[in-house]
C-alpha cells in the first residue's frame, strides 16, 4: 500500500497537474487564430478596449489581431457589434 501511495504522490499527481495546466492553456477556439473580417470591420475600436492582452490594434480603420499576444478569451468577439471577429 505504501508503494502505491508513493507512486500516486510522485508520478501520477505531478503528471495530472501538468495535464491540467496544459488543458487550461487550450483556447476555446482550439488553437485557431481569431481573424478580422475586414468587410465587416468599421474600425470602431470596441474590441481594442475589451482586450486584456493588448492584442488588438486599429490600423487604417480596421482591427488587427496580434496572434502572439491573443489568449483567445473571445471578449472581442462578444463585444464587436458588427460580427467582424471570428
N, C-alpha and C positions, 0 to 999 in steps of 0.2 A: 504493500500500500504506500509506503514511503517513496518507493521508486516512481510510482505513478504520479504522486503528488509533485515530486521533483521534476518529472517530465512536463507536467502541466505548467509549473511555475517558470521553468527556464526555457522551454521550447515553444509550447503551444500558445501560451498567453502573449509573449512578445510577437509571435507571428500574427496572431489575431489583431493586436494593436496596430501592427504595420498595415494589415489589410484594411482596417477601419480608417486609418489615416489616408490611404490611397483612395478609398471609396469616398471620403469627404472631399477630395480634390476633384472627383469626377463631376463634370458640369451637367446641368440639366439638358444641355444641347449635345451631350455625348461626344464632346471634343470638337465638334464642328464650330467653325468661326461664325460669329454673327456678321451679317452683311447689311449694308445700307442700300435700299432700292433708291437710286438717285432720281428716278422718275417721280417717286412719291415724296421724297425729302424736300422740304422747303427751307431748311436751314434755320428753324426756329430756336434751336439750342436747348430745348427742354430735356433732351437726352443727356446733354453735357452737364446740366445742373443736377441730375439724379445719379450720375455715375460716381460711385465712391472710389473708383480706382483711377480716375483721370485718364481713362482710356479713349475718350471721345473728344474730338475737336470739330469745329465747323470751319471748313476751308472752301472758299469760293461758293458760299451759301449751301453747302452740302455737308452732312455729318460724315466723319471719317473715324472708323474704329481702329485703334492700335491693338492688334491681336496679342502682342506681347504683354500688354497691361490688362486686357479684358479677363475678368474672372467668371464670366457667363452668369452673372447674378440675375439677368433679364429685367432689371429695373428699367432700362432704356426701352425695351420692347413694350413694357406695360405703359410707359409714360408717353410714347410717341402717338400724337393724335392722328397721324397720317399713315400709320401702319407701315412705316418705311424701313423699320429694322426687323430683320428676320434671321 
